[in-house]
Amino acid sequence: MKKLILAILLLAALPAFSQDKPLKARITVVDENDNIVPGATVTLFKTHEDYKKETNPVISAVTNEKGFVEFKNLQELSYFVLVEKGERNNHGGHNHIPKLRTKGKNRFVIQID
């Protein structure tokens, strides 16, 4: 009987563990020739309006020498991405990543020009 109660309690707790699981996302920045771009600032926003106004960023980081950043502790959402380095940015292209997945890898490539 104790094992049955323990099993029921564990099963009841499973959804709580799977909800709001912190996720990771890796974003690689490339130029128009598909060369990696170290030193680019990558900023995530929850809404298109925040992206357009560049307000309320979720998180921001600079790409490493291999041209990528890895964000941790993200929510299972889609994000708008602003990438900038000097005069180059992604305003005219890819600025949205799909909803992050709890299974598999969340890896994206953003081009700046």
Secondary structure, DSSP 8 states (H G I E B T S, - for coil): -HHHHHHHHHHHHHHHHHTT--EEEEEEEE-TTS-B-TT-EEEEESSHHHHHHT-S-SEEEE--TTSEEEEEEE-SS-EEEEEEETTEESTTS--EE----SSS--EEEEE--
